Amino acid sequence: MKAKPGNGRKQTRIQSTSAVRASISFPSEIYETLDIIAKQKKVSLAWVVREAAEQYIGEKWPLFNRGAGGQQ
C-alpha cells in the first residue's frame, strides 16, 4: 500500500514479484566464503545465497517449478 505524501505515514514500495524474507544463520566459515564469492562477483551476499538455493533445488528436484513466472 502506498501512503499519500504528508499524512505522516511511511511510504512503502510494492514489489513486482512476491518474495519472502528469511533470517538464516550460517557457520562463520560458510558466511565468510559466501561473502568472498559475493565480492568477487560484485553482487550481494543475498544474491549468492538465492543462486545457491536455486542450484540446489534444480539438482535435487529438477522437475520442481521454480523461479518467477514458472521458469524452469
Backbone torsions as a table, in degrees:
resi	resn	phi	psi	omega
1	MET	NA	132.7	176.8
2	LYS	-96.5	132.6	177.9
3	ALA	-87.8	150.7	177.3
4	LYS	-77.1	140.7	178.5
5	PRO	-59.0	142.5	173.6
6	GLY	87.8	-1.5	-179.6
7	ASN	-96.7	8.6	176.1
8	GLY	80.8	-0.6	178.5
9	ARG	-98.0	149.4	-180.0
10	LYS	-74.1	137.0	176.2
11	GLN	-79.4	140.6	176.5
12	THR	-119.4	147.4	177.8
13	ARG	-89.5	143.3	174.7
14	ILE	-96.7	121.3	-179.8
15	GLN	-80.1	143.9	-178.8
16	SER	-75.5	-25.1	176.9
17	THR	-120.4	148.2	179.2
18	SER	-77.5	141.2	179.8
19	ALA	-144.6	153.0	177.6
20	VAL	-119.1	130.9	178.9
21	ARG	-86.0	136.2	179.0
22	ALA	-131.0	145.5	174.5
23	SER	-107.8	120.7	-174.3
24	ILE	-125.2	136.5	175.7
25	SER	-102.0	134.6	177.9
26	PHE	-119.1	150.1	167.7
27	PRO	-60.2	146.9	-173.3
28	SER	-57.3	-35.3	-179.6
29	GLU	-64.5	-41.6	179.9
30	ILE	-68.6	-42.7	178.7
31	TYR	-60.0	-45.6	-179.5
32	GLU	-61.9	-40.8	178.7
33	THR	-65.1	-44.3	177.8
34	LEU	-61.4	-39.5	179.2
35	ASP	-64.7	-41.3	177.4
36	ILE	-62.3	-45.1	179.4
37	ILE	-60.5	-44.9	-179.5
38	ALA	-60.7	-43.8	179.8
39	LYS	-65.7	-40.3	178.9
40	GLN	-64.2	-39.5	-178.8
41	LYS	-84.5	-8.6	-177.8
42	LYS	59.7	45.0	176.5
43	VAL	-131.4	173.8	178.4
44	SER	-78.3	158.1	175.7
45	LEU	-62.1	-36.5	177.9
46	ALA	-60.1	-39.4	179.0
47	TRP	-62.2	-43.2	179.9
48	VAL	-61.6	-43.6	-179.4
49	VAL	-65.7	-42.6	177.7
50	ARG	-61.9	-44.4	179.2
51	GLU	-60.8	-44.2	179.0
52	ALA	-62.7	-41.2	179.4
53	ALA	-64.9	-41.7	178.2
54	GLU	-63.4	-41.4	178.7
55	GLN	-65.6	-41.4	178.6
56	TYR	-60.0	-48.3	179.6
57	ILE	-62.5	-42.9	179.5
58	GLY	-60.6	-35.9	179.2
59	GLU	-77.4	-41.1	-176.5
60	LYS	-80.1	-37.6	-177.8
61	TRP	-134.0	75.6	-173.9
62	PRO	-62.3	-22.0	-180.0
63	LEU	-92.5	-1.0	179.9
64	PHE	-66.7	129.1	-179.0
65	ASN	-79.0	103.7	-176.4
66	ARG	-122.0	166.9	176.6
67	GLY	87.0	164.8	179.9
68	ALA	-67.9	135.7	176.9
69	GLY	74.1	14.4	176.8
70	GLY	76.9	25.0	178.6
71	GLN	-66.6	144.6	177.2
72	GLN	-120.7	NA	NA
